[in-house]
Amino acid sequence: MLIDSHAHLDFYTHHPTERDEVLRRAWNANVRTILAIGIGQDPSQMHLALNLATTLSGDGLPKIYASAGIHPEQAHHATPEALDELTRLASHACCVAVGEIGLDYYHLENPEIALQQQAFVAQMNVAVQVGKPIIIHCRTSELATPQSKQRYGAADAWADIIALIAEHLRPSGLGGIMHCFSGNVDDARRSLDLGFYLSFAGNLTYPKAQDIRKAAAFAPSDRILVETDAPFLAPIPFRGQRNEPALVAHTAAALAEVRGISPEELAATTTENFHRLFPSTRPAA
């Protein structure tokens, strides 16, 4: 049994039955639980993932849980009203996390760094208020366009995220997930020291992802998760195609190979880790 710890299920709207088809293929691929990420296209759509978690159920469908959050690209919309709505959504039993939230120093058109950090801190405060872990989005300017590199300069999204978590979240004892972990071993160590889990996505399978694979081998077995980030980041051999939760099996197989264990052991380990981080998702004995 596998768990997809990060999928944007509300994005499957190309035709009326697309989402149902995606979910049934996930079930057939032995994906039994999916964490639907509630960011939508902007904060006015944060509720969509929770709507899915509370309405989609039945034989042959994975169990769905939700998160809610304001993506750093939408930090300029983190108004008091939006934060109040986030608090309401995050208080729901089926909403197990606040996210994805964080910092993005990649896209030239993103909000200013100070505004992104302000929105990030405000949402960590919501997480502390409702007692839920957070899901981190971190993207640096390292591989960005020359214009983005010039705009963000020496700013380091990893360093800023780690510092802000240490100040505003760590004292509460809460942790969370480093979604689509794309850092190196040092980034992994700093994240682990703050109580975070590392979730690996399809980019783990890409030929140039040597640092990610080194971090995947380094991480302790009780702190790893797998995800798709669907419909984005399809793993090899589907790179460039529309991703979906069923394909988490390919990332899981790659992670198992990096760690020198069987896919079955990897599935059992990541499933247990997910339930430990989100106890309310553990099936009744």
C-alpha positions in Angstrom: 0.0 0.0 0.0 1.3 3.5 -0.9 0.3 7.0 0.2 0.7 10.0 -2.1 1.6 12.7 0.4 1.1 15.6 -2.0 -1.3 15.9 -5.0 -3.4 18.7 -6.4 -6.5 16.8 -7.0 -8.6 19.9 -7.7 -6.6 20.5 -10.8 -8.1 17.5 -12.6 -10.9 19.3 -14.5 -10.1 18.7 -18.2 -13.3 16.8 -18.6 -16.2 15.9 -16.2 -14.9 12.4 -15.3 -11.2 13.1 -15.2 -10.8 13.1 -11.4 -12.8 9.9 -11.0 -10.6 8.2 -13.6 -7.4 9.4 -11.9 -8.6 8.2 -8.5 -9.5 4.8 -9.8 -6.2 4.4 -11.5 -4.5 5.3 -8.2 -6.5 2.6 -6.4 -5.5 0.1 -9.0 -1.9 1.1 -8.5 -2.3 0.3 -4.7 -2.4 3.9 -3.7 -4.9 3.9 -0.8 -4.5 7.4 0.6 -3.9 10.8 -0.9 -3.2 14.1 0.7 -5.0 16.7 -1.5 -3.2 20.1 -1.3 -5.6 23.0 -0.8 -4.0 26.0 -2.4 -6.1 26.2 -5.6 -5.2 28.9 -8.1 -5.4 31.5 -5.3 -6.7 31.7 -1.7 -10.3 31.9 -2.9 -9.9 28.2 -3.9 -8.3 26.9 -0.7 -11.5 25.1 0.2 -11.5 22.9 -2.9 -9.3 20.2 -1.5 -11.3 19.9 1.7 -14.4 19.7 -0.4 -13.0 16.7 -2.1 -11.9 15.1 1.1 -15.4 15.4 2.6 -17.3 14.3 -0.5 -15.3 11.7 -2.4 -15.5 8.2 -1.0 -16.5 4.8 -2.0 -15.3 1.4 -3.0 -12.3 1.5 -5.3 -11.4 5.0 -4.3 -8.4 6.1 -2.1 -9.1 7.8 1.2 -8.5 11.5 0.7 -7.3 14.0 3.3 -6.7 17.7 2.7 -4.5 20.6 3.5 -5.1 24.3 3.2 -2.7 27.2 2.6 -1.6 30.2 0.7 1.2 29.5 -1.8 4.2 32.0 -1.7 3.3 33.0 -5.2 0.0 34.3 -3.8 1.5 35.9 -0.7 0.1 39.3 -1.7 -3.4 37.8 -1.2 -2.7 36.7 2.4 -5.1 39.2 3.7 -6.6 39.1 7.2 -9.8 37.7 5.6 -7.9 35.0 3.8 -6.0 34.0 7.0 -9.3 33.8 8.8 -10.6 31.5 6.1 -7.4 29.4 6.4 -7.9 29.1 10.1 -11.5 27.9 9.6 -10.5 25.3 7.0 -7.4 24.1 8.9 -9.6 23.5 12.0 -11.6 20.8 10.1 -10.9 17.2 11.1 -10.2 16.2 7.5 -7.7 19.0 7.0 -4.5 17.6 8.5 -2.0 20.2 7.6 -1.4 23.9 6.7 0.2 24.1 3.3 1.8 24.3 0.9 3.4 27.4 2.3 6.9 28.8 2.3 9.2 30.8 0.0 9.8 30.9 -3.7 12.8 32.9 -5.0 12.5 31.5 -8.5 9.9 33.3 -10.5 10.5 36.9 -11.5 6.9 37.9 -11.0 6.6 36.6 -7.4 5.8 38.9 -4.5 8.7 40.7 -2.8 10.7 38.6 -0.3 9.5 40.5 2.7 5.9 40.0 1.7 6.5 36.3 1.1 8.1 36.0 4.5 5.2 37.9 6.2 2.7 35.5 4.7 4.7 32.5 5.7 5.0 33.6 9.3 1.3 34.4 9.5 0.4 30.9 8.3 2.8 29.2 10.7 1.0 31.1 13.4 -2.3 29.6 12.1 -0.7 26.2 12.2 0.3 26.7 15.8 -3.2 27.9 16.6 -4.9 24.8 15.2 -2.1 22.4 16.2 -1.4 21.1 12.6 1.9 20.4 10.9 2.9 22.5 7.9 3.9 21.5 4.3 6.8 23.5 3.0 7.3 24.8 -0.6 10.9 26.0 -1.1 12.3 27.1 -4.4 15.5 28.9 -4.7 16.8 31.2 -7.5 19.8 28.8 -8.2 18.3 27.5 -11.5 16.2 30.6 -12.3 16.5 32.9 -15.2 19.3 35.6 -15.1 16.6 38.2 -14.4 15.3 36.3 -11.4 18.9 35.8 -10.1 19.5 39.5 -10.4 16.3 40.3 -8.6 16.8 37.9 -5.7 20.6 38.3 -5.5 22.2 36.4 -2.7 18.9 35.6 -0.9 18.7 31.9 0.0 15.2 30.5 0.3 16.5 27.4 2.2 18.3 29.5 4.8 15.4 31.9 5.2 12.9 29.0 5.6 15.0 27.2 8.2 15.5 30.4 10.2 11.8 31.3 10.2 10.7 27.8 11.1 13.2 27.8 14.0 11.9 31.1 15.3 8.1 30.8 14.7 7.2 27.1 14.6 9.8 25.0 16.4 9.0 26.3 19.9 5.5 24.8 19.5 6.9 21.3 18.9 5.2 21.1 15.5 7.0 19.9 12.4 5.9 19.1 8.9 6.9 18.0 5.5 9.6 19.4 3.1 7.5 18.9 0.0 9.2 17.8 -3.2 12.5 17.8 -1.4 15.0 19.3 -3.8 17.9 20.2 -1.5 21.2 18.6 -0.7 22.4 16.7 2.3 23.0 19.8 4.3 19.5 21.1 3.6 18.2 17.6 4.6 20.1 17.7 7.9 18.8 21.1 8.8 15.3 20.1 8.0 15.5 16.9 10.0 16.9 18.8 13.0 13.7 20.9 13.0 11.5 17.8 13.1 10.6 17.7 9.4 10.0 14.8 7.1 11.4 14.8 3.6 9.0 14.0 0.8 10.4 12.8 -2.5 8.7 13.4 -5.8 9.3 12.5 -9.4 12.4 14.7 -9.8 14.2 12.1 -7.7 14.2 10.0 -10.9 15.7 12.7 -13.1 19.3 12.1 -14.4 20.7 15.3 -13.0 19.2 14.9 -9.5 22.3 13.6 -7.8 22.1 15.9 -4.8 18.5 14.8 -4.2 19.4 11.1 -4.4 22.3 11.6 -2.0 19.8 13.3 0.4 17.4 10.4 -0.1 20.0 7.9 0.9 21.1 10.0 3.8 17.7 10.5 5.4 16.7 8.2 8.3 14.0 5.7 7.4 11.5 7.1 9.8 11.5 10.6 8.1 10.9 9.8 4.4 7.7 10.1 2.4 6.8 9.8 -1.3 4.6 12.1 -3.4 3.6 13.0 -6.9 2.9 16.7 -6.8 0.4 15.7 -9.4 -0.4 16.9 -12.0 3.2 18.2 -12.1 6.7 16.5 -12.0 5.9 13.1 -13.6 8.7 10.7 -12.9 10.7 8.9 -15.5 9.6 7.2 -17.8 6.6 9.6 -17.9 8.5 12.9 -17.6 6.8 15.7 -19.6 3.4 14.0 -19.3 0.5 14.9 -17.0 1.3 13.3 -13.6 -1.2 11.6 -11.4 -1.2 9.7 -8.0 -0.9 6.2 -9.6 2.6 7.2 -10.7 3.9 7.6 -7.2 4.8 3.9 -7.5 7.6 4.8 -9.9 9.0 7.4 -7.4 8.7 4.9 -4.6 10.6 2.3 -6.6 13.4 4.8 -7.3 13.6 5.8 -3.7 13.7 2.1 -2.7 16.6 1.5 -5.1 18.5 4.5 -3.7 18.1 3.2 -0.2 18.9 -0.4 -1.1 15.6 -1.8 0.1 12.6 -3.5 -1.6 9.7 -1.5 -2.9 7.5 -3.4 -0.4 9.6 -2.3 2.5 9.6 1.3 1.2 5.9 1.3 0.9 5.4 0.0 4.4 7.9 2.5 5.8 6.5 5.6 4.1 2.9 4.6 5.0 3.8 4.3 8.6 5.7 7.6 8.6 2.6 9.4 7.1 0.4 8.0 9.8 2.8 8.9 12.5 3.0 12.5 11.3 -0.8 12.6 10.8 -2.2 10.3 13.5 -5.8 11.0 12.6 -5.2 9.3 9.2 -4.3 5.9 10.8 -7.0 3.3 10.0 -8.8 1.9 13.0 -7.4 -1.4 14.2 
